[in-house]
Amino acid sequence: MHNHDILIRLRYALDIKNKDMVEIFKLGDIEVTREEVMQMLTKPKDDYYDYYDEYDDGMDEDEDGVNCNNMMLESFLNGLIIFKRGRQEPKPGQPQSQAPDVKNKESVNNILLKKLKIALTLTSEDMIDILDEAGVMITKGELSAILRKVGHRNYKECGDRYARNFLKGLTLRYRG
């Protein structure tokens, strides 16, 4: 699942307004305009379809949307936590800003679930219920493995299926 898909689905599921999207990015230490947010929320032209569009009129579209990289998505999720729960004061001796959690494309879904759990103050049972509403059965042990830190011996990579269905379950819960 692409980062812009995550943003689109999350915005819809939680019914986040455009001005709130800009504010959430700002809370995550990224300055974006409302127009840039709107471009991020439009699906870019897929490379797969470029192959078949060779015989088009030859005009390239510049308005493919703003690319939402892993750092921007993580900043948005950090901003969402602050937006929903308020800013947490750092403890004495703790660094002011932390290193990004997203190391590679595979860990994006894991970080998504972890940060949504924090932002929405969900328990593991809540997350299991949300996935169940979307038609996915997951055990508490499997969920625990997904929520672990990369490198832990019980860490399990979260596939797109779980992430997509979790966002679908959020939509059913918050908009249904």
KEGU-20706 format. One record per residue (C-alpha): residue number from 1; residue in one letter; x negated, y, z. Coordinates in nm, 3 decimals. Last residue first. Example, Ala and Ser with C-alpha at 12.3 -4.5 7.8 and 13.67 -1.06 7.14 Angstrom:
BEGIN
[rec 2 S [-1.367 -0.106 0.714]]
[rec 1 A [-1.230 -0.450 0.780]]
END
This chain:
BEGIN
[rec 176 G [2.050 0.361 1.033]]
[rec 175 R [1.810 0.654 1.024]]
[rec 174 Y [1.587 0.589 1.326]]
[rec 173 R [1.617 0.211 1.357]]
[rec 172 L [1.662 0.116 0.990]]
[rec 171 T [1.387 0.355 0.883]]
[rec 170 L [1.157 0.225 1.155]]
[rec 169 G [1.230 -0.130 1.031]]
[rec 168 K [1.130 -0.028 0.677]]
[rec 167 L [0.808 0.126 0.813]]
[rec 166 F [0.738 -0.202 0.995]]
[rec 165 N [0.827 -0.392 0.679]]
[rec 164 R [0.569 -0.203 0.475]]
[rec 163 A [0.299 -0.240 0.743]]
[rec 162 Y [0.369 -0.612 0.794]]
[rec 161 R [0.369 -0.689 0.421]]
[rec 160 D [0.069 -0.466 0.352]]
[rec 159 G [-0.147 -0.697 0.559]]
[rec 158 C [-0.272 -0.628 0.909]]
[rec 157 E [-0.621 -0.769 0.956]]
[rec 156 K [-0.653 -0.991 1.261]]
[rec 155 Y [-0.883 -0.924 1.556]]
[rec 154 N [-0.919 -1.217 1.799]]
[rec 153 R [-1.302 -1.204 1.813]]
[rec 152 H [-1.299 -0.825 1.845]]
[rec 151 G [-1.491 -0.665 1.558]]
[rec 150 V [-1.216 -0.425 1.457]]
[rec 149 K [-1.023 -0.328 1.771]]
[rec 148 R [-0.704 -0.516 1.854]]
[rec 147 L [-0.353 -0.415 1.745]]
[rec 146 I [-0.328 -0.684 1.477]]
[rec 145 A [-0.434 -0.956 1.723]]
[rec 144 S [-0.173 -0.836 1.975]]
[rec 143 L [0.094 -0.852 1.705]]
[rec 142 E [-0.003 -1.211 1.627]]
[rec 141 G [0.006 -1.301 1.997]]
[rec 140 K [0.347 -1.136 2.047]]
[rec 139 T [0.482 -1.348 1.764]]
[rec 138 I [0.598 -1.208 1.433]]
[rec 137 M [0.923 -1.265 1.245]]
[rec 136 V [0.992 -1.031 0.958]]
[rec 135 G [1.348 -0.945 0.852]]
[rec 134 A [1.330 -0.565 0.874]]
[rec 133 E [1.521 -0.572 1.204]]
[rec 132 D [1.269 -0.834 1.325]]
[rec 131 L [0.983 -0.593 1.248]]
[rec 130 I [1.151 -0.329 1.465]]
[rec 129 D [1.219 -0.586 1.739]]
[rec 128 I [0.853 -0.698 1.741]]
[rec 127 M [0.748 -0.333 1.763]]
[rec 126 D [0.985 -0.270 2.052]]
[rec 125 E [0.855 -0.582 2.231]]
[rec 124 S [0.499 -0.455 2.190]]
[rec 123 T [0.607 -0.132 2.357]]
[rec 122 L [0.668 0.184 2.160]]
[rec 121 T [0.581 0.534 2.273]]
[rec 120 L [0.659 0.680 1.926]]
[rec 119 A [0.315 0.837 1.883]]
[rec 118 I [0.127 0.553 2.055]]
[rec 117 K [0.290 0.269 1.860]]
[rec 116 L [0.265 0.478 1.545]]
[rec 115 K [-0.110 0.512 1.607]]
[rec 114 K [-0.164 0.139 1.649]]
[rec 113 L [0.057 0.043 1.352]]
[rec 112 L [-0.115 0.287 1.116]]
[rec 111 I [-0.462 0.192 1.244]]
[rec 110 N [-0.394 -0.172 1.158]]
[rec 109 N [-0.255 -0.075 0.816]]
[rec 108 V [-0.564 0.134 0.735]]
[rec 107 S [-0.809 -0.142 0.843]]
[rec 106 E [-0.839 -0.301 0.499]]
[rec 105 K [-0.919 0.024 0.319]]
[rec 104 N [-1.239 0.072 0.517]]
[rec 103 K [-1.373 0.234 0.834]]
[rec 102 V [-1.051 0.395 0.950]]
[rec 101 D [-1.109 0.475 1.317]]
[rec 100 P [-1.258 0.820 1.260]]
[rec 99 A [-1.510 0.929 1.522]]
[rec 98 Q [-1.369 1.105 1.827]]
[rec 97 S [-1.343 1.471 1.900]]
[rec 96 Q [-1.413 1.650 2.230]]
[rec 95 P [-1.645 1.377 2.366]]
[rec 94 Q [-1.553 1.240 2.710]]
[rec 93 G [-1.776 1.349 2.999]]
[rec 92 P [-1.486 1.497 3.193]]
[rec 91 K [-1.154 1.368 3.055]]
[rec 90 P [-1.018 1.525 2.740]]
[rec 89 E [-0.681 1.702 2.772]]
[rec 88 Q [-0.407 1.524 2.580]]
[rec 87 R [-0.210 1.732 2.332]]
[rec 86 G [0.163 1.671 2.325]]
[rec 85 R [0.364 1.351 2.280]]
[rec 84 K [0.546 1.377 1.946]]
[rec 83 F [0.341 1.645 1.767]]
[rec 82 I [0.014 1.529 1.931]]
[rec 81 I [0.074 1.172 1.815]]
[rec 80 L [0.183 1.297 1.473]]
[rec 79 G [-0.137 1.501 1.446]]
[rec 78 N [-0.342 1.186 1.505]]
[rec 77 L [-0.135 1.013 1.234]]
[rec 76 F [-0.192 1.304 0.995]]
[rec 75 S [-0.564 1.303 1.072]]
[rec 74 E [-0.570 0.929 0.998]]
[rec 73 L [-0.395 0.988 0.666]]
[rec 72 M [-0.635 1.271 0.577]]
[rec 71 M [-0.940 1.056 0.660]]
[rec 70 N [-0.804 0.763 0.458]]
[rec 69 N [-0.755 0.975 0.146]]
[rec 68 C [-0.434 1.148 0.044]]
[rec 67 N [-0.488 1.251 -0.318]]
[rec 66 V [-0.293 1.561 -0.410]]
[rec 65 G [-0.034 1.492 -0.677]]
[rec 64 D [-0.050 1.383 -1.039]]
[rec 63 E [0.016 1.741 -1.139]]
[rec 62 D [-0.270 1.768 -1.384]]
[rec 61 E [-0.078 1.564 -1.639]]
[rec 60 D [-0.275 1.451 -1.937]]
[rec 59 M [-0.140 1.521 -2.285]]
[rec 58 G [-0.225 1.259 -2.546]]
[rec 57 D [0.122 1.250 -2.704]]
[rec 56 D [0.159 0.894 -2.578]]
[rec 55 Y [-0.017 0.605 -2.750]]
[rec 54 E [-0.255 0.549 -2.464]]
[rec 53 D [0.042 0.527 -2.225]]
[rec 52 Y [0.012 0.150 -2.182]]
[rec 51 Y [-0.334 0.167 -2.028]]
[rec 50 D [-0.236 0.469 -1.819]]
[rec 49 Y [0.041 0.256 -1.662]]
[rec 48 Y [-0.202 0.053 -1.458]]
[rec 47 D [-0.387 0.369 -1.356]]
[rec 46 D [-0.072 0.480 -1.173]]
[rec 45 K [0.062 0.832 -1.215]]
[rec 44 P [0.071 0.979 -0.870]]
[rec 43 K [0.374 0.931 -0.646]]
[rec 42 T [0.493 1.259 -0.507]]
[rec 41 L [0.460 1.314 -0.132]]
[rec 40 M [0.101 1.435 -0.158]]
[rec 39 Q [0.217 1.702 -0.406]]
[rec 38 M [0.482 1.820 -0.159]]
[rec 37 V [0.218 1.837 0.114]]
[rec 36 E [-0.005 2.043 -0.114]]
[rec 35 E [0.284 2.281 -0.183]]
[rec 34 R [0.352 2.319 0.191]]
[rec 33 T [-0.008 2.418 0.239]]
[rec 32 V [-0.271 2.204 0.403]]
[rec 31 E [-0.517 2.272 0.686]]
[rec 30 I [-0.648 1.955 0.847]]
[rec 29 D [-0.724 1.939 1.219]]
[rec 28 G [-0.467 1.669 1.311]]
[rec 27 L [-0.247 1.939 1.466]]
[rec 26 K [-0.263 2.117 1.128]]
[rec 25 F [-0.152 1.799 0.949]]
[rec 24 I [0.142 1.777 1.189]]
[rec 23 E [0.230 2.144 1.131]]
[rec 22 V [0.232 2.099 0.752]]
[rec 21 M [0.456 1.791 0.789]]
[rec 20 D [0.678 1.988 1.030]]
[rec 19 K [0.730 2.254 0.763]]
[rec 18 N [0.832 1.982 0.517]]
[rec 17 K [1.082 1.819 0.756]]
[rec 16 I [1.019 1.481 0.919]]
[rec 15 D [1.314 1.240 0.907]]
[rec 14 L [1.126 0.966 1.099]]
[rec 13 A [1.186 0.698 0.835]]
[rec 12 Y [1.167 0.942 0.541]]
[rec 11 R [0.838 1.100 0.646]]
[rec 10 L [0.694 0.758 0.730]]
[rec 9 R [0.794 0.615 0.392]]
[rec 8 I [0.645 0.906 0.196]]
[rec 7 L [0.329 0.919 0.407]]
[rec 6 I [0.272 0.542 0.377]]
[rec 5 D [0.332 0.556 0.002]]
[rec 4 H [0.080 0.843 -0.020]]
[rec 3 N [-0.174 0.624 0.158]]
[rec 2 H [-0.136 0.342 -0.095]]
[rec 1 M [0.000 0.000 0.000]]
END
